[in-house]
Amino acid sequence: MLIKRITVGEINVPLKVPFKTAMRSVTEVHDLVILIDTDSGHIGYGEAPATAVITGDLMGSMRASLDLIAPRLLGKSLIDFNTLLRTTHRSLVHHNSLKAALEIALYDLRAQAMGIPLYQLLGGGDPLLKTDITISVNDQDVMVRDALRAVADGFDCLKIKVGGHTWRDDVESVLAIERAVGPHVALRLDANQGWIPKHAMLVIQAIEKAGVALELVEQPVPADDVVGLKFVTDHTLTPILADEAVFSAKDALRILSTGSADVINIKLMKTGGISQAIEVANLARLHHKTCMVGCMLETAIGVTAAAHFAVAFDDVVSFIDLDGPQLCATSAVEGGMRINGPWISLPDTPGLGITAVHGLTNVKVFDV
């Protein structure tokens, strides 16, 4: 199986409601889509969001970087799979989301070549997951309304975005949502680096004293403040999750070896794809810690890949945050993951199970 063509295009999908965090506000998914064609007729699919504020990836920079990497992959055999991965990662530094898109497409092809779903290639597991759904940071009454709508749609776990107001406003919003949805709906907070360590501690302790048991609090302080992250972890009862602080296995080892967080969030767009995600999961297992598998604003291409990974590593993955497609108003992807409210199921078709992507713009083709 030889790589004969790499096609890149862009996809735009509107969101049901604006996606707002402490760092950004977005009204649509605008992602890079990569298709890798082989001489056997198989096509591998990959996807990368331009999340500049988190990964540093811009649409233009990813496309320019692909101009460098694509010619190095053309004509190569899938038999030399590890060489293809090394070429992808060593051709340039950073641009993890672009590398993730290429890796996802390559893993898709490898599983197709073996005639098995990707999750089986990665180690098996039950192809059924249950995700939370995001409640964007907003005025309190809007957040309560969005939370009630999510519960009515069948979600029993909400990830509440905070950090966009004062820490006292964040406390009041969380308590108002808890009163509205009741104690049987699990709540997770995501500050997206929006607090300083002292304020993070005050927010979490205030919520704990109010009798609200949060499942976890995600990245309460800036990504580079590992000392501050450990301070919050050491001074609260609620599990603390490291997200933007962990891009690589090296980052994960620093967090895990210092006890700076209780949980690691694995996102393929941060790790540069599946190969590094495997290393992070293995490190968490060695340190007797658990992981979340999350996503950026991605369509069913990237999220399907993340779901396959989560299924295969279900012994170390305890939290699922793969609601990207549920946030979209429409879908341009055929095949792949199936969605029923909070439930995600994976097909038993080879690879990712994706058969087509519609509506690509700004298409460019690299040929042998």
N, C-alpha and C positions, 0 to 999 in steps of 0.2 A: 504494500500500500504506500504509494508515493504522493507527496503533496504537489499538486499541479497548479493550484490557483488559490489565492487568498483575496477575498472580497471584503471591503470595509464600507460601512454606511452609517447613517445616523437615524435614530428613531425618536419621535416626539409623541408622548402619550399624556393627555391631561389627567390631573388628579381630581378626585371627587371633591376634596376641600384643600385649601392651601396647607402645606406641610411647614410648620413653624417650630423652630428650636431656639435655643439661646444663641445659636451661631448664624442661622440663615432662615429665609422664608422662600419657599419654592411652590410654583403652581403647576408644574408639569415635570414628567420624567424626560430628560434629554440625554440619551446614552449612545455610546458607540457600539455597533454590532459588527462582529467578525464572523465570516463564514470561511472555513477551510475545506476546499474540495480536493479529493484524491482521485487517482487514476482508476480506482475500483468503483467509483460512483458514490462513495460515502461522503457526507458533508458533516463537519463538526461546527457547532455553534458556540459563540462566546459573546460576552457583553461587558461593557465597562462604563460606569457613570463618571462624569466629569465633576468630581466633588472636591473642588480646589481648596475649600476651607478645611478639609480633613486630610485628604491624601495628597493635595497639591496638583492633582491631575486636571488639566484643561483640555477641552475638545481639540483645540489646535495643536497642543503639545503632544497629545496622544497620537494624532494622525501623523505628525511629523516624525515621531519616534517609530511608528510602524513602517515608515519609509526606510528606516535603517534596519529593522528586524526582519520584515517580510522577505526580502531577497535572500536572507541567510537560511530561511526555512524552506523555500521553494526547491523542489526536486529531491528533498530528503525523505527517507523512509521512516514510517512509523515504527519499524523494528528497532530503530535507534532512539527509542522514546526518551531515555534520560539525557541523551545528547541534545535532543530538541528542547527539553526543559532548560538545560544549561545554556544553550544558545539564547533562548528567550531572556533569561535572567542576566547573563553576562554581557549582552550587547550594549546595555546602558544601565546607569544607576537610577533609582527611584522609579516613577511611573508604574507603581504597583498595580493599579487598576487595569492598565493596558496589558501588563503581563498576566494578570488574572484572566482576562478575556481570552488571550492566546492559550493559556494553560487549560482553561475550561473546554475550549474547542478541541485541543489535543487529547484530553482525557475522554471527551465524548467520542472521538474517533477510535481511540484504543478500545473502549468498551464495545463499540459497534463492531470492530474487527473480531472481537471475541464472542459476539452474539449475545451479550448479557447487559443488563442495566448497569449504570455506573455504580450504584450503591453496592452491587454484588462484586464488582471489580475491586472496590475499596474495602470490602470485608463483610458485606451482608447487612442484616438487620431487618426490622419490621418497617415496610415502606409507608408508614402512616405517622404523621406528626400533627401536633396541635400548637398553633402559634398564638401569641398575644397580638394586640393591635395598638397602634400609636394614637395617643390623644395629644395633639399639638398644644404648645404653650399659647395661651390666649387670655382674654378676659375670663374671669371665673365663671360667669354664667354660660359662656360659650363652651368652656371646657366641660362643665357639668352636662350641658345638652349633648355634646359629642360623646361623652362617656355613656349616657343613657341610651343613645342611639346604637352604640357598639354592643352594649349588653342585649338590646332588643334584637340585634342581628346574630346573637348566639355566642358572642365572645365573653368568656368568664375570666380573662386576664388582660389587664390594661397596662400599657406602658405610657406613663404620664410624663410629658416633656415639661421640665421646670428650668429655673435658672435665668429666665427672661425678665423677671420682675425682682422686687426686693425679696430677701429670704423670708420675711414675715408673710408677704403675699403668697409665696410658694407654699408655705405651711397651710394657710387658709384655703387655697385652691385644692390641695390634696384632701384636707379634712372635709371640704364641701362635696368633693366627688365621692369620698367614702360614705358619707351620709346618704347621698343620692342613690348609689348602686348597692349599698349594703355590704355586710362583712363577708359574704360568700363569693365576692368577686376579688380575685387576687390583683394587687397593685404593685407595679414596679415603677421606680422613678428614674428618669434619665436627665441629668443636668447638662450634658454635653459641655463639660468643663466650665460651667457657668458660675461656680461659687469659688470663694477662697476657702481654705481648710476650716477656719473658725466658723464661717457661716454654714458650711456643709454640716459640721457637727451640730450646730444649733438647730438647723432644720430637722435633721434626722432625729435628734433627741426629743425635740418638741413633738414630733409625730409619734414617736415611741411612747412618750408620756401620755399622749391622748388615747392610747390603747389601740392604735392602728398598727397592725403587723405587716410591714412591707416585705415583699419577697426579696427585693434587693434595691440598691441604689447604684446607678451606672455613672461612671466617670464624673464624680462630683467636683473635681478640681482640674486645673490645666494639665494637659498630657505630660508635660515635662517635669511636673512637681511630684516626683515619686515619694519624697519625704512627706509632703502634704497628704498624699493619698494614704500613706501608712498611718499618719496621724488620725485621719478620719476612720480608718479601719479599726484602729486600736481604741477609739473613744466612742464607738457606737455598737449596738447589738445587732443591727441590721447588716446582712451580707453586703459587701461592697464589691462592685464589678469594675474591672479595668477594661476600657474600650480603646479610646484613642491613644492610650499609653502603650498599647501592644500592637505592633505591626509585624514583628518577626519572632522567631524562636528565641533570639538573643534578648529581645524586650521581655518576652514571657518569662525567661529564666531570671531576669533581674527582679521582676515583680514577685514571682513565686519564691525565690530564694530569700527575699527580704520580708516576706509575709505582708507585702504592701496592699494586697487585695485578696478577697476570698474566691472570686470567680474571674475567669478570663473570657472576654468576648472575641470569638473568632469570626472574622469577616474575610471572605476570599478577596475582596477588593483591597483590604489592608495587607494581607499576607503575600499578595502577588499570585494567588491561585491556590490550588489544592495541595501541592507538594509541601509548602511551608506550613499550611494549616494542619497537615498531618503531624509535623514536628511539634507544633504548639500543643496539639491534643495529647501527644505522647508525653510531653513535659508535664502537663497538668496531671496526667495519670500518675506519673512517677512521684509527684508532690502531693498526691491524694487530694487534689482539688478538682472542681468541676468547671464546666464551660457552658457558655451560651453560644449558639450559632446565630448570627445576625446578618443584616444586609444593609446596603445603602438604598437609595431610591432606584431600584432596579425593576425591570420587567420579569416575566416568567423565565427568561433565559438564565440570568445570573442566579435568581432565587431557586430555580430548579436544581442547578448545580449545588448550591448551598444545602438544599434539602437532601440530596443524595449523600453529601458528606455527613450531614447530621445523623442520618439513618445509619450509616456505616460505623459511626463512632458514638452510638447511643450509650455505651458504657461510661463515657466521660462527659457527654453532652446532656445537661439536665434542663436547659432553658432554650426555648425556640422563639426567635424574633424575626420571622420571615414573612412580614406582612406587606412587602412592596407591591405585589400584584393586587392585593385587596384594597390598596389605597388608590389604584388607578381607575379612571372612569371607563376605560375600554381596554381591550387586549389586542395586540397585533401579532401574537405568537400562537401558532398551532402546535398542539402536542405538549409534551412536558407535564409538569405538575398539574394535578386537578385540585380545584378549590371548592370547598363547601363550608362557608362561614369560616370558623377558625381551623378547620381540618384541611390538611394537605396530604394528598396521597400521590404516590409515584407509580407510573405504569411499569409493566414488566417488559417493555420494548427495549431493544439494545440502546446503549448510550444514555443520553439525557431523555430520549423519547421525543425530541422536538423535530417537527417535520417541515416547518416553514415560518418565515417572518415577513410580515407585510408592511408596506409603507416606508421602506428605507429611502432616505434622501442623501444627496452628496456622495453617491456611490463611486468608489474607486476600485479597480481590479489590478492585482499583481499576478502576472502569469510567468510560467517557466520560460 
